């Protein structure tokens, strides 16, 4: 299974905008906050693996 790393760029209500940090990409991914750890804030670093997000570092 692939592993991806993201940073939370912004939080807008029930959604968060994530940007990949493990590759050079300007694409922003919109993700429902229900799928993310409750403790996230703007600037949080996340790992996505096995269909789950986890706060890292």
PASEBA-1860 file (N, C-alpha, C; in nm, 3 decimals):
! residues 57
1> XXXXXXXX> 0.085/-0.118/0.000/0.000/0.000/0.000/0.089/0.124/0.000 ~ 0.049/0.225/-0.074/0.125/0.349/-0.082/0.105/0.435/0.042 ~ 0.206/0.515/0.071/0.201/0.611/0.181/0.221/0.749/0.123 ~ 0.139/0.845/0.167/0.147/0.982/0.119/0.157/1.075/0.239 ~ 0.225/1.187/0.223/0.234/1.288/0.329/0.171/1.417/0.282 ~ 0.099/1.482/0.374/0.026/1.605/0.345/0.050/1.707/0.454 ~ 0.021/1.833/0.422/0.014/1.939/0.523/-0.125/2.000/0.510 ~ -0.184/2.036/0.624/-0.316/2.100/0.623/-0.294/2.247/0.588
9> XXXXXXXX> -0.340/2.287/0.470/-0.324/2.424/0.423/-0.427/2.515/0.488 ~ -0.551/2.468/0.492/-0.658/2.548/0.553/-0.773/2.457/0.594 ~ -0.853/2.508/0.686/-0.972/2.437/0.732/-1.091/2.528/0.707 ~ -1.192/2.472/0.641/-1.311/2.550/0.606/-1.435/2.470/0.647 ~ -1.482/2.493/0.768/-1.600/2.422/0.817/-1.575/2.273/0.831 ~ -1.650/2.193/0.758/-1.640/2.047/0.766/-1.536/1.988/0.673 ~ -1.455/2.074/0.610/-1.356/2.026/0.514/-1.219/2.086/0.542 ~ -1.115/2.016/0.499/-0.979/2.065/0.510/-0.914/2.055/0.373
17> XXXXXXXX> -0.828/2.151/0.343/-0.752/2.151/0.219/-0.612/2.099/0.250 ~ -0.574/1.991/0.182/-0.445/1.928/0.206/-0.356/1.940/0.084 ~ -0.225/1.958/0.107/-0.126/1.965/0.000/-0.022/1.857/0.023 ~ 0.010/1.781/-0.083/0.111/1.675/-0.071/0.248/1.738/-0.046 ~ 0.324/1.676/0.043/0.459/1.724/0.073/0.565/1.623/0.035 ~ 0.526/1.499/0.004/0.625/1.397/-0.030/0.665/1.403/-0.177 ~ 0.593/1.481/-0.258/0.629/1.506/-0.397/0.609/1.654/-0.426 ~ 0.666/1.700/-0.535/0.650/1.839/-0.574/0.519/1.854/-0.650
25> XXXXXXXX> 0.416/1.904/-0.582/0.284/1.918/-0.642/0.214/2.041/-0.586 ~ 0.148/2.116/-0.673/0.073/2.233/-0.630/-0.075/2.200/-0.608 ~ -0.113/2.076/-0.636/-0.253/2.035/-0.625/-0.300/2.034/-0.480 ~ -0.419/2.085/-0.457/-0.481/2.087/-0.324/-0.594/1.985/-0.324 ~ -0.599/1.904/-0.217/-0.700/1.798/-0.205/-0.800/1.839/-0.097 ~ -0.927/1.838/-0.129/-1.033/1.869/-0.034/-1.078/1.740/0.033 ~ -1.070/1.736/0.167/-1.103/1.615/0.243/-1.200/1.650/0.355 ~ -1.301/1.567/0.373/-1.397/1.586/0.482/-1.325/1.570/0.616
33> XXXXXXXX> -1.351/1.660/0.709/-1.285/1.654/0.840/-1.320/1.527/0.916 ~ -1.433/1.466/0.886/-1.472/1.342/0.953/-1.371/1.230/0.924 ~ -1.295/1.241/0.816/-1.195/1.140/0.780/-1.058/1.169/0.840 ~ -1.043/1.285/0.903/-0.914/1.329/0.956/-0.913/1.322/1.109 ~ -0.794/1.318/1.169/-0.787/1.322/1.315/-0.852/1.450/1.368 ~ -0.923/1.440/1.477/-0.996/1.554/1.534/-0.903/1.669/1.576 ~ -0.777/1.638/1.608/-0.684/1.738/1.661/-0.618/1.824/1.555 ~ -0.648/1.806/1.427/-0.575/1.881/1.324/-0.598/2.030/1.335
41> XXXXXXXX> -0.496/2.105/1.297/-0.502/2.250/1.284/-0.432/2.286/1.155 ~ -0.445/2.408/1.112/-0.372/2.451/0.993/-0.223/2.435/1.020 ~ -0.152/2.373/0.928/-0.010/2.347/0.944/0.021/2.207/0.994 ~ -0.080/2.131/1.036/-0.057/1.993/1.081/-0.003/1.909/0.967 ~ 0.091/1.821/0.998/0.144/1.728/0.899/0.075/1.594/0.917 ~ 0.033/1.535/0.805/-0.042/1.410/0.808/0.022/1.304/0.721 ~ 0.004/1.180/0.763/0.043/1.065/0.681/-0.084/0.990/0.645 ~ -0.095/0.954/0.516/-0.210/0.877/0.469/-0.159/0.739/0.430
49> XXXXXXXX> -0.212/0.637/0.497/-0.169/0.500/0.472/-0.284/0.407/0.511 ~ -0.308/0.308/0.429/-0.414/0.209/0.453/-0.548/0.279/0.475 ~ -0.575/0.379/0.393/-0.704/0.452/0.393/-0.732/0.524/0.524 ~ -0.624/0.565/0.596/-0.640/0.639/0.721/-0.539/0.751/0.726 ~ -0.579/0.863/0.786/-0.489/0.977/0.807/-0.441/0.975/0.952 ~ -0.313/1.009/0.970/-0.252/1.011/1.104/-0.163/1.133/1.113 ~ -0.166/1.203/1.227/-0.077/1.318/1.248/0.065/1.266/1.269 ~ 0.161/1.333/1.202/0.301/1.297/1.218/0.380/1.420/1.262
57> X> 0.495/1.395/1.322/0.589/1.500/1.360/0.526/1.608/1.432
END
